[in-house]
């Protein structure tokens, strides 16, 4: 691991993406140290103040500091998006692992259910689920999780189908190893890299979905600061108070860009052809 990390960081996309994600995460975690303003306290006398030394991102129509709301909002946007993505991975990846290895009726039934969910665009499916479950942060997190599970299940299943035909799996079956041991000892280690990449790529989609649903009023509800909510609150004041929507929008765009760049770097790094290239480079004088 100590030799792999420097090689990964030499990948331009991975390095830039990791730097952006670390910066946005750090700003959210250190929010209480970065600003003394209360993100939900109304100060009508300072409403719609343009960016200045005291309020670097200005204030909203209720006098709340936009910078404080953006950095505190990152805790919700990043935190709950990460929870939704990890839950989807914990549910979807094992499903893909089992169906891909065992096949049969379980595979057919599970994949038809996944196909039904994949028939809808992920954001549209999340929107439908929120309409059924009701608005709110927990419900939108559940909706994003459910809409992301088929992505993990399908991709991991396809990878496992390829791996189960390899010689080392055939040899393990020949010596009488039980299926659970083959999956745990031989198949799972070969799909961990794919799962990590899928988590990273899905995180960007989850952040965008959470912000989009909150923007539409179906996710996080005011006055809780969240990037989608902040962008929505300022959309009717773009001409007179552009900073209310621009800065939350930039936070969403920069974070999604960083996560996608990190995912692209990890995908290249875990690609077998890339690993072979790295091995040859390490052996060359």
N, C-alpha and C positions, 0 to 999 in steps of 0.2 A: 504493500500500500504506500510505503514511503517513497518508492521509486515511481509509482504510477501517478501520484498527485502532481509532481513537477511536470511530467509529460502531458498531463491533461491541461495544466495551466499554460503550457506553451501553445495550445490551440487558440487562435485569436478569438473565435466566437465564444468558446468556453470562458476564457479569461475576462473578456468584456462583459459577458452575461453574468458571471459570478460577481464581478465588481458592482454592477448595477443592482442586482438582487441583494447583495450584502449592504449596499448603501441604503436602499429603500427599507430593508428590514431593520437596519440600525437606527434609522430616523424614527421608525414607529416604536421600536423598543425604548429608545431614549427620549420619547416625547416629553415626559415630565421634566427632564433636565434641559431640554431645548427651548421650552417656552413656559412662562409663568401664567399665561392666559388660560382661563377656563374655556374649553371648547363649546360648552353649552350655555354659558352665562350670558344673558341678554344685557346689552349696554346701549340703549336706544340713542344716547347722546353721541355715540361714535359710529352710527350707522353709515354704511357706504363710504368709508374712508379709503382713499386710494392708497396703494402700497407706499410705505414710508419707513423711516428708521424704527419706529415703534411697532408697526404692523407691516412686516416685509411683504406680505401677500394681501394687504388691505383687510377690510372688514366686510361682513355681509349686511343685508338689509336690517338685521337686528343688532348690529354692533359687535358680533362675535368675530374673533380673530380667525381669519381664513387659514393662516399657517398652522395654528393650533388645531384647527378642525381637520386639516389635511394629514398632519402627522399622527394625530390620534385616530383618524379614520383609517389609516393604514393598518392599524391593529386589527380592525374588523375585516377589511377587505383582504388582507393577506392571511390573517388567522383563520377565518371561516372558509376561505377558498382552499387553504391547505388541508383543513379538516375534511372538507368534502372530497378532495382529491385522494387523500390517504384512505378514507373509508371506501371509496370506489375501488382503489387498488387492493385493499384487503378483501373485498368481496368479489371483484371481477377477476383478479389474477388467479386465485385458487380455482375458480370456476373454469377458466380457460385451461388451467393446468390439468385438472381432472378430466374434463371432457376431451381435451386433445390427446391425453394418454390412453384413457379407457375406451373412448369411442362408443359405439352401440347406440341404444335407445336414449341413454342419458345425454349423449352428445347431440343427437338429433333434436330432442325435446328442448334442451337448453339453448341451442343455437337458433331454433325457430323463434324462441322468445326474444333472443338478442336481435334477430333480424327484424322483428316487429318493432322493437325500440329504435333500431338504427334507421328505420324507414322515415323517422322524423329527424330534422336537423336538431342538434343538441340543444340549442337555445330555445327552439320552438317546443321541444319536449319538456324542458324545464318550465317554460311558461305555462303549458297545459297542466303540469303537475302542481304548480303553485296555485293555479286556478281551482284545482280540486282540493288541495290541502289547506289553502288559505294563505294570506299574506303573513309576513313575519320572518325574522332572521333564521329561526330553527327550520321552519318549513322550506324556505328557499335553499338552505343548506342540504336538506334531505332531497329536494328536487334536483339539485345539481349533482348530488351523489348518484342518484338513480339514473340520470341521463348520461353519466360518465361510465358506469359499470360496463355497458356493452363494448365500449372502446377497448377496455382492458381485456375482457373475456375473448373477444374476437382475435385480437393481435397475439395474445399469449397462446391461444389455442393453435393458431397457424404455426407459431414457432415450435410448439411442443410436437406437433405432427411431424415436422421435419426431424426433430431430435430423436424421436422414438424409433426411427428407422436406422439410426447410427449403430455402428458395430459394438460400441461399448454398452449400449442398452441391450442389444441382442446377446452379448456375452453374459451380462448380468442375469438375463432370463434363463440362459442355458445352465447356469450353475444353481438355479433354483431360488434366486432372490425374490422375496415377495414384492408385489407391486408398490406398496407404500415405501419400501426401502429404496427401490429403483427411482421412484419419484423424488424422494428426499435427498438421496445421495448422488444421483446422476443427472436427473432432468432439471430439478430446481436450480442448481448452481449455474446451469447453462442458460437460464432465462432471467437471472437476477439483473443482468445488465439491461436487458430489454425492459424490465419492469421499472428500473430507475429512469430510463429515458422516457417511458410513457408517463410516469409521474410528473416529470418536469414539463413535458409538452402539454399534459392535461391541466397542470396548474395555471398556465396562461389562459386557457379556455375557461377555467373556473372563475378566475379573477374577472374576466370580461363578462361572463354570464351573471355573476353576482352584482357587478356594477350596473349592467344593463337592466336587470330586473328591479334593482333599487331605483334606478333612474325612472323607470316606468311606474314606480310607486307600489311594487309588488314584493319588495324585499325588505331591507332595513327601513324603519319608519323614523321620521324626524321626531325629536331633535337629535337623535343619535348620529354622530358624524360618521359618514361612510362616503367613499369617493363618488359612487353613483348618485347618492342623495345630494351631495354638495353640487355636483354638476347640474342636477335637475333643478335645484333651488335657484340657480343663477341664470337659467336659460332664457327667462323673460326679461333679464336685465343686461343682456350682452352689450347693448349700445352704451349704457351709462355706467355699468359696473362689470366690465369684461372679466375682471380678476376672479369673480365668484365661480365661474365655470372653467376658465382657462387653466388655473392651477390644479384643481382636482382632475381635469381631463389630462393634463400633462403627467400627473402622477400615475394614472391608469396606463397611458401610452408608454411611458418609460419603463414601468414595471413589467408590462406584457412583453415589450421588446427585450428586456433583460432576460426574462424567463425563456423566451423563445430562442435567444442566442445561446443561452446555457444548454437548452435542450438539443439544439443543433450540434453544439460541440460534443456533448455526451453521446449523441447518436453516431457521430463520426468516430469517436474514441472507441465505442463498444462494437463498431462494425468489424466483423472478422478480417476484412481486407485491410482495415486501418491497423488492427492489432498485429497482423502479420508484417505490415510495413514498419511498425514501431519496433518489433522484435529484430528485424533485419538491421534497422538503424542502430539499435543498441549493440549488435554484435560487430558492426563495422568499426575499424580503428579511427 
